[in-house]
Amino acid sequence: MKRIIFTCAALLLSAQALADDCANASTQMEMNTCAAAQFQTADKKLNETYQNALKRAEPPQRDLLKKAQIAWIALRDADCALVSSGTEGGSIQPMIASQCMTDKNGRTRSVFSFAAAM
């Protein structure tokens, strides 16, 4: 549990540093880069939480969690492809897709809650 708290604190600090840099982004390329970095941070947190939940789950729950995660990733990717499809080919499209995927990673809370309940 201490490791999870430490990891979350480290991610929050690095996210704050990134937010400061991203607040000054002035070109679309810089904004795309920031959005991609924010997604990578959120995705890393989700993956760490998911791996922790897998370790704590009993075999039947582990199999169900894996199936749920695979289905959720497919849904997230398809939904964000749809959301960003209106900007296909435009310079803003990568930012829209990354922001969508970052927003969808609220699943981390749900996986964390599952792990904490075990």
C-alpha positions in Angstrom: 0.0 0.0 0.0 2.9 2.4 0.8 4.3 1.7 -2.6 1.0 2.6 -4.3 0.8 5.9 -2.3 4.5 6.7 -3.1 3.9 5.9 -6.8 0.8 8.2 -6.9 2.7 11.0 -5.2 5.6 10.7 -7.7 3.1 10.8 -10.6 1.4 13.8 -9.2 4.7 15.7 -8.9 5.8 14.8 -12.4 2.3 15.7 -13.7 2.6 19.1 -12.1 6.0 19.8 -13.8 4.5 18.7 -17.1 1.4 20.8 -16.5 3.7 23.9 -16.0 5.5 23.2 -19.3 2.3 22.5 -21.1 0.7 25.7 -19.8 3.2 27.5 -22.0 2.7 25.4 -25.1 2.1 27.8 -28.0 2.3 25.6 -31.1 0.1 22.7 -32.1 3.1 20.4 -32.1 3.9 21.4 -28.5 0.3 20.9 -27.5 0.2 17.5 -29.2 3.4 16.5 -27.4 2.0 17.6 -24.1 -1.3 15.8 -24.6 0.6 12.6 -25.6 2.8 12.9 -22.5 -0.2 13.4 -20.3 -1.8 10.3 -21.8 1.4 8.3 -21.2 1.5 9.3 -17.6 -2.2 8.4 -17.1 -1.7 5.1 -19.0 1.3 4.2 -16.8 -0.7 4.8 -13.7 -3.5 2.6 -15.0 -1.1 -0.2 -15.9 0.6 -0.1 -12.5 -2.8 -0.2 -10.8 -4.0 -3.0 -13.1 -0.8 -5.1 -12.4 -1.3 -4.6 -8.7 -4.9 -5.8 -8.9 -3.9 -8.8 -11.0 -1.4 -9.8 -8.3 -4.0 -9.6 -5.5 -6.8 -11.3 -7.4 -7.7 -14.9 -7.1 -7.5 -17.0 -10.3 -11.2 -16.7 -11.3 -11.2 -12.9 -10.6 -7.9 -12.6 -12.4 -9.3 -14.1 -15.6 -12.4 -11.9 -15.4 -10.2 -8.8 -14.8 -8.1 -9.6 -17.8 -11.1 -10.0 -20.0 -12.6 -6.8 -18.7 -9.4 -4.9 -19.3 -9.0 -6.1 -22.8 -12.6 -5.2 -23.6 -12.3 -1.8 -22.0 -9.1 -1.0 -24.0 -10.9 -1.9 -27.2 -13.8 0.3 -26.2 -11.5 3.2 -25.2 -9.5 3.0 -28.5 -12.6 2.8 -30.7 -14.4 5.6 -28.8 -11.4 7.9 -29.1 -11.0 7.0 -32.7 -14.6 8.2 -33.3 -14.1 11.3 -31.2 -11.0 12.4 -33.1 -12.3 11.3 -36.5 -13.8 14.7 -37.2 -10.2 16.1 -37.2 -8.7 13.3 -39.3 -5.7 14.6 -41.2 -5.5 17.9 -39.2 -2.7 18.9 -37.0 -5.0 18.9 -33.9 -6.1 15.3 -34.4 -3.3 13.7 -32.2 -4.1 16.1 -29.4 -7.8 15.3 -29.5 -7.1 11.6 -29.5 -4.6 11.8 -26.7 -6.9 14.0 -24.6 -9.7 11.5 -25.1 -7.6 8.6 -24.1 -6.4 10.4 -21.0 -9.9 11.3 -20.0 -11.0 7.6 -20.4 -8.3 6.5 -18.1 -10.6 7.3 -15.2 -10.8 3.5 -15.2 -7.7 3.6 -12.9 -10.0 4.5 -10.0 -12.3 1.6 -10.7 -9.4 -0.9 -10.9 -7.8 0.6 -7.8 -11.1 0.2 -5.9 -11.3 -3.4 -7.0 -7.7 -4.0 -5.8 -8.3 -2.2 -2.5 -11.4 -4.3 -1.8 -9.4 -7.6 -1.9 
